[in-house]
Amino acid sequence: MLHWNIYTDYDRRFTEAHTHLRDLNGEVVRLKRQYAAFVRTRQAATQSCEGYDDLIRRQRSHIRTAREKWGN
């Protein structure tokens, strides 16, 4: 009976495996697109913050000076 089930269900199981593989490939494509969008967003965010180092440093210095002046 076991051999009978193995041989008679092979085509169905093979078809199901290929269906699941196709579905999985679709998910992989979707995740790759999502990851690429994330990378682009991260790069844009990083580039938009460039050039502010000196300004931030000066503002920190002003804040430190104000705190010392007012005792906070």
Residue pairs with C-beta under 8 A, 6 or more apart in sequence:
none
